[in-house]
Amino acid sequence: MLNEALRLIRVYHDMKQNEAAERLGISKSYLSEIEKGHKEPSLDLLRKYEVCFGIPVSSIMFFAENMGKAPTRERARTFVASKIIKLMQFLEDRTESVHAD
């Protein structure tokens, strides 16, 4: 399920394979093979996902592990909810820094 989790992360960020591959420093064909489940991503590549998409490797792994445990709608809801929480935290931090100045 890691391959599907990585694909969904890319799609959620509205990124085409060629753009994601470029940001990750890999070929589009290699990314395609990973997303299809034909190749396994290395830990180094997962760390690049962490930097590129702002998602800790541990969260990527947790998301991948739990994909098969819940219906598709619930998986999507959980993923989107985590992004909303991060956005809210970002806005809160930004507001606090503006008021501190």
Residue frames relative to the residue before (quaternion, step in Angstrom):
aa qw qx qy qz dx dy dz
M 1.0000 0.0000 0.0000 0.0000 0.00 0.00 0.00
L 0.4746 0.6733 -0.4464 0.3496 3.59 1.24 -0.23
N 0.6235 0.5497 -0.3442 0.4366 3.58 0.98 -0.80
E 0.6803 0.4774 -0.2862 0.4768 3.59 0.92 -0.88
A 0.6168 0.5384 -0.3460 0.4582 3.60 1.03 -0.73
L 0.6665 0.4940 -0.3023 0.4695 3.59 0.92 -0.87
R 0.6318 0.5214 -0.3281 0.4704 3.58 1.02 -0.77
L 0.6790 0.4943 -0.2931 0.4568 3.59 0.89 -0.94
I 0.6092 0.5369 -0.3506 0.4666 3.59 1.04 -0.69
R 0.6575 0.5018 -0.3081 0.4701 3.58 0.92 -0.89
V 0.6764 0.4923 -0.2906 0.4643 3.59 0.86 -0.99
Y 0.6215 0.5496 -0.3420 0.4412 3.60 0.97 -0.83
H 0.7144 0.4236 -0.2384 0.5033 3.57 1.05 -0.78
D 0.4326 -0.7424 0.4246 0.2854 3.55 1.33 0.36
M 0.4352 0.6919 -0.4446 0.3663 3.52 0.94 0.97
K 0.3975 -0.6941 0.5508 0.2383 3.57 -0.94 0.90
Q 0.6588 -0.5240 0.3556 0.4061 3.57 -1.19 0.48
N 0.6715 0.5045 -0.3276 0.4327 3.60 0.85 -0.85
E 0.6450 0.5076 -0.3226 0.4715 3.61 1.03 -0.72
A 0.6608 0.4976 -0.3067 0.4709 3.58 0.92 -0.90
A 0.6393 0.5329 -0.3261 0.4483 3.58 0.94 -0.89
E 0.6498 0.5149 -0.3146 0.4622 3.56 0.97 -0.87
R 0.6791 0.4872 -0.2912 0.4654 3.60 0.88 -0.91
L 0.7001 0.4563 -0.2598 0.4839 3.57 1.10 -0.72
G 0.4359 -0.7206 0.4402 0.3114 3.57 1.26 -0.25
I 0.5938 0.5230 -0.3796 0.4794 3.57 1.12 0.71
S 0.5855 -0.5702 0.4257 0.3885 3.58 -1.25 0.20
K 0.6096 -0.5527 0.4228 0.3795 3.54 -1.23 0.52
S 0.6486 0.5209 -0.3302 0.4461 3.60 0.96 -0.78
Y 0.6355 0.5156 -0.3320 0.4692 3.61 1.05 -0.73
L 0.6367 0.5162 -0.3215 0.4742 3.58 1.00 -0.83
S 0.6344 0.5340 -0.3198 0.4583 3.56 0.98 -0.84
E 0.6555 0.5096 -0.3033 0.4676 3.58 0.95 -0.88
I 0.6384 0.5117 -0.3229 0.4758 3.59 1.02 -0.77
E 0.7003 0.4769 -0.2797 0.4515 3.58 0.82 -0.98
K 0.6593 0.4812 -0.3065 0.4897 3.60 1.14 -0.51
G 0.4982 -0.6738 0.4125 0.3573 3.57 1.26 -0.24
H 0.4714 0.6859 -0.4325 0.3468 3.58 1.25 0.27
K 0.7641 0.1700 -0.1123 0.6121 3.57 1.26 -0.42
E 0.3904 -0.7079 0.5447 0.2232 3.54 -1.20 0.65
P 0.4093 -0.7028 0.5130 0.2745 3.61 -0.88 0.84
S 0.4511 -0.6678 0.5225 0.2785 3.54 -1.12 0.69
L 0.6429 -0.4945 0.4042 0.4228 3.56 -1.29 0.25
D 0.6044 0.5582 -0.3455 0.4514 3.57 1.08 -0.74
L 0.6657 0.4869 -0.3049 0.4763 3.60 0.95 -0.83
L 0.6298 0.5250 -0.3384 0.4617 3.59 0.99 -0.75
R 0.6294 0.5190 -0.3317 0.4738 3.58 1.08 -0.67
K 0.6164 0.5215 -0.3430 0.4800 3.58 1.13 -0.61
Y 0.6021 0.5298 -0.3500 0.4840 3.60 1.09 -0.67
E 0.6139 0.5643 -0.3385 0.4360 3.57 0.98 -0.86
V 0.7041 0.4517 -0.2560 0.4844 3.57 0.87 -0.97
C 0.6935 0.5074 -0.2744 0.4316 3.57 0.84 -1.03
F 0.8110 0.2710 -0.1165 0.5052 3.58 0.87 -0.95
G 0.4453 -0.7258 0.4350 0.2928 3.59 1.26 -0.03
I 0.5499 0.5765 -0.4007 0.4526 3.56 1.13 0.69
P 0.4376 -0.7045 0.4817 0.2831 3.64 -0.62 1.01
V 0.6098 -0.5647 0.4126 0.3728 3.56 -1.11 0.72
S 0.6327 0.5406 -0.3409 0.4373 3.58 0.96 -0.79
S 0.6586 0.4953 -0.3075 0.4758 3.60 1.02 -0.75
I 0.6103 0.5356 -0.3467 0.4696 3.57 1.06 -0.72
M 0.6752 0.4900 -0.2911 0.4682 3.57 0.91 -0.93
F 0.6394 0.5230 -0.3219 0.4627 3.59 0.98 -0.84
F 0.6354 0.5271 -0.3092 0.4720 3.56 0.98 -0.91
A 0.6763 0.4980 -0.2909 0.4583 3.59 0.87 -0.96
E 0.6699 0.5115 -0.2971 0.4488 3.58 0.94 -0.89
N 0.7479 0.4148 -0.2162 0.4710 3.56 1.01 -0.77
M 0.4365 0.7159 -0.4527 0.3034 3.58 1.23 -0.05
G 0.7294 0.4395 -0.2457 0.4631 3.57 0.92 -0.83
K 0.6314 0.5838 -0.3174 0.3997 3.57 1.24 -0.26
A 0.7703 0.2728 -0.1550 0.5552 3.59 1.17 -0.38
P 0.6077 -0.5371 0.4193 0.4079 3.57 -1.17 0.42
T 0.6885 -0.5142 0.3256 0.3943 3.56 -1.17 0.61
R 0.6524 0.5165 -0.3251 0.4494 3.59 0.88 -0.87
E 0.6663 0.4979 -0.3046 0.4641 3.58 0.94 -0.84
R 0.6202 0.5318 -0.3472 0.4605 3.61 1.01 -0.74
A 0.6666 0.4990 -0.3012 0.4646 3.55 0.89 -0.93
R 0.6445 0.5279 -0.3191 0.4517 3.58 0.95 -0.88
T 0.6559 0.5108 -0.3078 0.4627 3.58 0.94 -0.87
F 0.6661 0.5045 -0.3023 0.4587 3.56 0.91 -0.92
V 0.6752 0.4852 -0.2925 0.4724 3.57 0.86 -0.95
A 0.6257 0.5454 -0.3409 0.4413 3.59 0.97 -0.80
S 0.6544 0.5043 -0.3255 0.4600 3.60 0.94 -0.80
K 0.6424 0.5108 -0.3248 0.4700 3.58 1.04 -0.70
I 0.6355 0.5235 -0.3267 0.4641 3.59 1.00 -0.78
I 0.6366 0.5200 -0.3262 0.4668 3.57 0.97 -0.82
K 0.6581 0.4987 -0.3147 0.4682 3.60 0.92 -0.86
L 0.6364 0.5201 -0.3287 0.4653 3.58 0.99 -0.77
M 0.6541 0.5090 -0.3115 0.4648 3.57 0.94 -0.87
Q 0.6449 0.5098 -0.3212 0.4702 3.59 1.00 -0.80
F 0.6261 0.5348 -0.3275 0.4633 3.57 1.02 -0.81
L 0.6786 0.4899 -0.2891 0.4646 3.58 0.87 -0.95
E 0.6329 0.5271 -0.3246 0.4649 3.55 1.02 -0.80
D 0.6633 0.4996 -0.3004 0.4693 3.59 0.92 -0.93
R 0.6512 0.5200 -0.3081 0.4588 3.55 0.99 -0.85
T 0.6505 0.5146 -0.3074 0.4665 3.57 0.97 -0.88
E 0.6582 0.5108 -0.3085 0.4591 3.57 0.94 -0.86
S 0.6702 0.4906 -0.3111 0.4619 3.60 0.96 -0.78
V 0.6274 0.5242 -0.3368 0.4670 3.61 1.08 -0.65
H 0.6944 0.4639 -0.2749 0.4765 3.58 0.95 -0.86
A 0.6138 0.5558 -0.3486 0.4392 3.60 1.15 -0.46
D 0.6463 0.5430 -0.3184 0.4313 3.58 1.17 -0.55
